[in-house]
Amino acid sequence: MKSNFEYNWVFDGLASQDEVFEEVKPLVISSLDGFNVSIIAYGQTSSGKTYTMEGLPKAPGITFKALEEMFIEIRDRTDHEYTIMMSIMEV
């Protein structure tokens, strides 16, 4: 059986945490505007999914950058009250 898949982005091994985050940053802002958002790292074993999502202390991953961006954006928005709920799952 043949299956077709589409991906929003594909990054090579040279992409930095900052480059990857810049692509998903608009999704973080969308979540504050009321949209449901999922960010999924998909790939082979040892391809860097956990690193992309968690990162290292000197190079934080998408999860930590997204949270930081959310709180910065919330601080700048004074017209609403926000409740943040987040789920993380690693398979």
C-alpha positions as CSV (number, residue, x, y, z in Angstrom):
1,M,0.0,0.0,0.0
2,K,1.4,3.4,-1.0
3,S,1.0,6.4,1.4
4,N,1.8,10.0,0.8
5,F,2.9,12.4,3.6
6,E,3.4,16.1,3.7
7,Y,5.6,18.0,6.0
8,N,5.6,21.7,6.8
9,W,9.4,21.8,7.2
10,V,12.3,19.6,6.9
11,F,15.6,20.7,8.4
12,D,19.1,19.2,7.8
13,G,21.6,18.5,10.5
14,L,23.2,21.9,10.1
15,A,20.0,23.9,11.2
16,S,20.4,25.7,14.5
17,Q,17.8,25.7,17.3
18,D,17.2,29.3,16.5
19,E,16.5,28.6,12.8
20,V,14.1,25.8,13.6
21,F,12.3,28.0,16.2
22,E,11.9,30.9,13.8
23,E,9.8,28.6,11.6
24,V,7.5,27.5,14.4
25,K,7.3,30.8,16.3
26,P,4.1,31.9,14.4
27,L,2.4,28.7,15.8
28,V,3.2,29.8,19.3
29,I,1.6,33.2,18.7
30,S,-1.4,31.5,17.1
31,S,-1.9,29.5,20.3
32,L,-2.4,32.7,22.2
33,D,-4.9,33.8,19.7
34,G,-7.1,30.8,20.5
35,F,-5.9,28.2,18.0
36,N,-5.0,24.6,19.1
37,V,-1.3,24.0,18.1
38,S,0.8,20.8,17.9
39,I,4.5,20.7,17.2
40,I,5.8,17.3,16.3
41,A,9.3,16.2,15.7
42,Y,9.4,13.2,13.4
43,G,12.3,11.1,12.2
44,Q,14.5,8.1,12.5
45,T,16.1,6.9,15.7
46,S,19.0,9.2,16.6
47,S,18.0,11.8,14.1
48,G,17.8,14.6,16.7
49,K,14.1,14.8,17.7
50,T,14.7,15.0,21.4
51,Y,17.5,17.5,20.9
52,T,15.3,19.6,18.6
53,M,12.5,19.7,21.2
54,E,14.5,19.8,24.5
55,G,18.0,21.1,23.4
56,L,20.8,21.8,25.8
57,P,21.3,24.5,28.5
58,K,23.3,26.6,26.0
59,A,21.0,25.8,23.1
60,P,17.5,25.4,24.4
61,G,15.1,23.5,22.2
62,I,11.7,24.3,20.7
63,T,9.8,23.5,24.0
64,F,11.7,26.0,26.1
65,K,11.9,28.6,23.4
66,A,8.1,28.3,22.8
67,L,7.3,28.7,26.5
68,E,9.6,31.7,26.8
69,E,8.0,33.3,23.7
70,M,4.5,32.7,25.1
71,F,5.3,34.4,28.4
72,I,6.9,37.3,26.7
73,E,3.9,37.7,24.4
74,I,1.5,37.4,27.4
75,R,3.4,40.1,29.3
76,D,3.0,42.4,26.3
77,R,-0.8,41.7,25.9
78,T,-2.8,43.4,28.6
79,D,-6.3,43.0,27.1
80,H,-6.9,39.3,28.1
81,E,-6.2,36.9,30.9
82,Y,-4.5,33.7,29.9
83,T,-4.4,30.2,31.2
84,I,-1.6,28.0,29.8
85,M,-2.0,24.3,29.5
86,M,0.7,22.1,27.9
87,S,1.2,18.4,27.3
88,I,4.4,16.8,26.3
89,M,4.6,13.2,25.1
90,E,7.6,11.3,24.0
91,V,7.1,7.9,22.3
